[in-house]
């Protein structure tokens, strides 16, 4: 939409400059009155470029925003014939379908196809949609350590919970720089304080949801020996939306990769995650 608007305004002067350079002119009719060019623009306040919301039309129902990692020109981790962006999207679509089938919540995806999104767009979409929960889905890479396996779930932390988590945060954040969240009309110091206070509140909710995922997934999902982690991940930095990043497994591990791409494993993941989401929202409603 932004590109289209820029083209509308830039195309006429560019065309006139080109014609002038060629020594050509455009005859303009004189009918004794001015001409007005009308351009259809979205209504004020209409969301532009936000994803479709699935599920009940009742806006009082909680909204889950699912974020399949990477996409488009950014494939994420790759190994053999597997690409992280494809695995993340397949898991996200399975979770979307399960949540819609179960009912009771609204659900949207940051992308439903092989679209590229810059890193800062993802949490910003959650904020603009007033999402009640943000779930980013990825598949990890262990490099030469192909024996590493199992799922992990990350929540935001100012300092990484381990050296491995720190390396992961550095790799993910390099996709697109995000230097915190701007709060308009405030100084940088005040903005930093407000963001920190807001993040502190949502971190508690994020940690509660992460615990539910691990609890509900016991015996159904294959977790890393240390499934709960925290890192300074840019994609989790929406200061007012509880958010987690689910690492479904290690794409560099052949066993994990085969499991992540099987329909049965995707269905189990969707069942566990949907159940954890329902319990989380039930607890939030009773709080």
C-alpha positions as CSV (number, residue, x, y, z in Angstrom):
1,X,0.0,0.0,0.0
2,X,2.8,2.4,0.8
3,X,4.5,1.6,-2.4
4,X,1.3,2.2,-4.4
5,X,0.8,5.6,-2.7
6,X,4.4,6.7,-3.5
7,X,4.0,5.6,-7.1
8,X,0.8,7.7,-7.4
9,X,2.5,10.9,-6.3
10,X,5.9,10.3,-7.9
11,X,4.9,8.9,-11.3
12,X,3.5,12.3,-12.8
13,X,6.5,14.5,-12.0
14,X,8.9,11.8,-13.2
15,X,7.0,11.5,-16.5
16,X,7.0,15.3,-17.0
17,X,10.7,15.5,-16.3
18,X,11.4,12.7,-18.9
19,X,9.2,14.4,-21.5
20,X,10.9,17.8,-20.9
21,X,14.3,16.2,-21.3
22,X,13.2,14.7,-24.6
23,X,11.8,18.1,-25.7
24,X,8.2,16.9,-25.8
25,X,5.1,18.4,-24.4
26,X,1.7,17.3,-23.3
27,X,-1.4,19.2,-24.7
28,X,-3.6,20.3,-21.9
29,X,-7.3,21.0,-22.7
30,X,-8.7,24.4,-21.6
31,X,-12.3,24.1,-20.7
32,X,-12.6,27.1,-18.5
33,X,-12.4,25.2,-15.2
34,X,-9.9,23.5,-13.0
35,X,-9.5,19.7,-12.9
36,X,-9.5,17.7,-9.7
37,X,-7.8,14.4,-9.5
38,X,-9.5,12.1,-7.0
39,X,-7.6,9.2,-5.4
40,X,-9.3,6.5,-3.4
41,X,-7.6,6.1,0.0
42,X,-8.5,3.9,2.9
43,X,-11.0,5.3,5.4
44,X,-9.4,7.0,8.4
45,X,-8.6,4.6,11.2
46,X,-8.9,1.5,8.9
47,X,-6.1,-1.0,9.5
48,X,-3.7,-1.1,6.6
49,X,-1.6,-4.1,5.9
50,X,-2.8,-6.1,8.9
51,X,-3.4,-9.8,8.6
52,X,-6.8,-11.4,8.4
53,X,-8.4,-12.4,11.7
54,X,-9.9,-15.9,11.8
55,X,-12.5,-17.2,14.2
56,X,-15.5,-15.7,15.9
57,X,-16.3,-12.0,15.0
58,X,-16.8,-11.2,18.6
59,X,-14.0,-8.7,19.5
60,X,-14.2,-9.5,23.1
61,X,-12.7,-12.9,22.4
62,X,-8.9,-13.1,22.9
63,X,-6.7,-12.7,19.9
64,X,-3.7,-14.9,19.3
65,X,-1.1,-13.8,16.8
66,X,1.0,-16.6,15.4
67,X,4.3,-15.6,13.8
68,X,6.0,-18.2,11.5
69,X,9.6,-17.2,11.5
70,X,11.6,-16.0,8.5
71,X,10.0,-16.3,5.1
72,X,10.5,-15.1,1.5
73,X,14.2,-14.2,0.8
74,X,15.1,-15.3,4.4
75,X,14.9,-19.1,4.6
76,X,16.3,-19.3,8.1
77,X,18.2,-22.4,9.0
78,X,18.7,-25.0,6.3
79,X,19.8,-28.6,6.3
80,X,19.5,-31.3,3.7
81,X,16.1,-30.5,1.9
82,X,14.6,-28.7,4.9
83,X,14.2,-25.0,5.4
84,X,13.2,-23.3,8.6
85,X,10.7,-21.0,7.0
86,X,8.7,-23.9,5.5
87,X,8.6,-25.8,8.8
88,X,7.6,-22.8,10.8
89,X,4.8,-22.0,8.4
90,X,3.4,-25.5,8.4
91,X,3.4,-25.6,12.2
92,X,1.7,-22.2,12.3
93,X,-1.0,-23.2,9.9
94,X,-1.7,-26.4,11.8
95,X,-2.1,-24.4,15.0
96,X,-4.3,-21.9,13.3
97,X,-6.6,-24.6,12.0
98,X,-6.8,-26.3,15.4
99,X,-7.6,-23.0,17.2
100,X,-10.3,-22.3,14.7
101,X,-11.8,-25.8,15.0
102,X,-11.8,-25.6,18.8
103,X,-13.4,-22.1,18.8
104,X,-13.5,-19.5,21.5
105,X,-10.5,-17.5,20.4
106,X,-9.6,-15.3,17.4
107,X,-6.4,-16.1,15.5
108,X,-4.2,-14.3,13.0
109,X,-0.8,-15.1,11.3
110,X,1.9,-12.5,10.5
111,X,2.2,-14.4,7.3
112,X,0.2,-17.2,5.7
113,X,2.5,-17.8,2.8
114,X,6.1,-17.4,1.8
115,X,6.2,-13.7,2.5
116,X,9.2,-11.8,3.8
117,X,8.7,-9.6,6.9
118,X,11.4,-7.5,8.5
119,X,12.0,-8.3,12.1
120,X,10.5,-5.2,13.7
121,X,7.2,-5.6,11.8
122,X,6.3,-8.8,13.6
123,X,5.9,-7.5,17.2
124,X,4.5,-4.2,15.8
125,X,1.7,-6.1,14.1
126,X,0.9,-7.7,17.5
127,X,0.7,-4.2,19.1
128,X,-1.4,-2.7,16.3
129,X,-3.9,-5.6,16.5
130,X,-4.0,-5.4,20.3
131,X,-3.1,-9.1,20.4
132,X,-3.5,-10.9,23.7
133,X,-0.8,-13.4,23.0
134,X,2.1,-13.5,20.5
135,X,3.6,-16.9,19.5
136,X,6.6,-16.9,17.2
137,X,7.5,-20.3,15.7
138,X,11.0,-21.3,14.6
139,X,13.3,-24.3,14.1
140,X,16.8,-24.2,15.6
141,X,20.2,-25.0,14.1
142,X,23.1,-26.6,16.0
143,X,25.8,-26.4,13.3
144,X,28.1,-29.3,13.6
145,X,26.5,-30.5,16.9
146,X,23.9,-32.6,15.1
147,X,23.2,-34.6,18.3
148,X,21.4,-31.5,19.8
149,X,17.6,-32.1,19.7
150,X,14.3,-31.2,21.2
151,X,12.0,-28.2,21.4
152,X,12.7,-25.1,23.5
153,X,10.5,-22.1,24.4
154,X,12.0,-18.7,24.9
155,X,10.7,-15.7,26.8
156,X,12.3,-12.2,26.8
157,X,15.2,-11.4,29.1
158,X,17.4,-8.4,29.2
159,X,20.3,-10.9,29.6
160,X,20.4,-14.2,28.0
161,X,19.9,-17.2,30.2
162,X,22.9,-19.0,28.8
163,X,25.7,-18.6,26.4
164,X,23.8,-20.7,23.8
165,X,20.7,-18.4,24.2
166,X,23.0,-15.4,23.8
167,X,24.3,-16.7,20.5
168,X,20.8,-17.5,19.3
169,X,19.6,-14.0,20.1
170,X,22.6,-12.5,18.3
171,X,21.9,-14.6,15.2
172,X,18.1,-13.8,15.1
173,X,18.5,-10.1,15.8
174,X,21.0,-9.7,12.9
175,X,18.2,-10.3,10.5
176,X,17.0,-6.7,11.2
177,X,18.1,-4.2,13.8
178,X,15.6,-3.2,16.4
179,X,16.7,-0.7,19.0
180,X,13.8,-0.9,21.4
181,X,10.3,0.4,21.1
182,X,9.7,4.1,20.5
183,X,7.1,5.9,22.5
184,X,6.1,9.1,20.7
185,X,6.3,12.4,22.5
186,X,8.7,11.1,25.2
187,X,12.5,11.6,25.7
188,X,14.7,8.6,25.1
189,X,15.2,8.1,28.9
190,X,11.5,8.2,29.7
191,X,10.7,5.9,26.8
192,X,13.2,3.4,28.1
193,X,11.7,3.4,31.5
194,X,8.2,3.1,30.3
195,X,9.1,0.2,28.0
196,X,11.0,-1.6,30.8
197,X,8.0,-1.3,33.2
198,X,5.6,-2.6,30.5
199,X,7.9,-5.4,29.6
200,X,8.3,-6.5,33.2
201,X,4.5,-6.9,33.5
202,X,4.1,-8.9,30.3
203,X,7.2,-11.1,31.1
204,X,5.3,-12.6,34.0
205,X,2.4,-13.5,31.7
206,X,4.8,-14.8,29.1
207,X,6.6,-17.0,31.6
208,X,3.3,-18.4,32.8
209,X,2.3,-19.4,29.2
210,X,5.8,-20.9,28.6
211,X,5.3,-23.1,31.7
212,X,1.9,-24.2,30.5
213,X,3.4,-25.3,27.1
214,X,6.0,-27.4,28.8
215,X,3.5,-28.9,31.2
216,X,0.9,-29.7,28.6
217,X,3.5,-31.0,26.2
218,X,5.0,-33.5,28.6
219,X,4.8,-37.0,27.0
220,X,3.5,-35.6,23.7
221,X,6.3,-33.4,22.5
222,X,10.0,-33.9,22.5
223,X,11.7,-31.2,24.5
224,X,15.3,-30.2,24.9
225,X,16.7,-31.2,28.4
226,X,16.5,-27.4,29.2
227,X,13.3,-26.4,27.5
228,X,12.7,-23.1,29.3
229,X,15.1,-20.4,28.2
230,X,15.2,-16.6,28.0
231,X,17.1,-14.3,25.6
232,X,17.1,-10.8,24.4
233,X,15.2,-11.6,21.2
234,X,14.0,-8.6,19.2
235,X,10.9,-10.4,18.0
236,X,9.6,-10.6,21.6
237,X,10.1,-7.0,22.4
238,X,6.5,-5.8,22.1
239,X,6.2,-4.1,25.5
240,X,2.5,-4.7,26.0
241,X,1.9,-8.2,24.5
242,X,2.8,-11.4,26.3
243,X,5.1,-13.3,23.8
244,X,7.0,-16.5,23.5
245,X,9.3,-17.9,20.8
246,X,8.8,-21.7,20.3
247,X,11.9,-23.5,18.9
248,X,10.3,-26.7,17.5
249,X,13.5,-28.6,17.3
250,X,16.9,-28.7,15.5
251,X,16.6,-28.8,11.8
252,X,20.2,-29.9,11.6
253,X,19.3,-33.1,13.5
254,X,17.9,-35.6,11.0
255,X,15.6,-37.2,13.6
256,X,14.2,-33.8,14.6
257,X,13.9,-32.7,11.0
258,X,11.9,-35.8,10.1
259,X,9.7,-35.4,13.1
260,X,9.0,-31.7,12.4
261,X,7.9,-32.4,8.9
262,X,5.5,-35.3,9.7
263,X,1.7,-34.5,9.8
264,X,1.4,-36.5,13.0
265,X,3.9,-34.4,14.8
266,X,2.4,-31.2,13.5
267,X,-1.0,-32.3,14.8
268,X,0.4,-33.1,18.2
269,X,2.1,-29.7,18.4
270,X,-1.1,-28.0,17.4
271,X,-3.1,-29.9,20.1
272,X,-0.6,-29.2,22.8
273,X,-0.2,-25.5,22.0
274,X,-4.0,-24.9,21.5
275,X,-4.7,-26.6,24.9
276,X,-2.0,-24.4,26.6
277,X,-3.5,-21.3,24.9
278,X,-7.0,-22.1,26.2
279,X,-5.8,-22.7,29.7
280,X,-3.8,-19.5,29.7
281,X,-6.8,-17.4,28.6
282,X,-9.0,-19.1,31.1
283,X,-6.6,-18.2,33.9
284,X,-6.3,-14.6,32.6
285,X,-10.1,-14.3,32.6
286,X,-10.3,-15.5,36.2
287,X,-7.5,-13.3,37.4
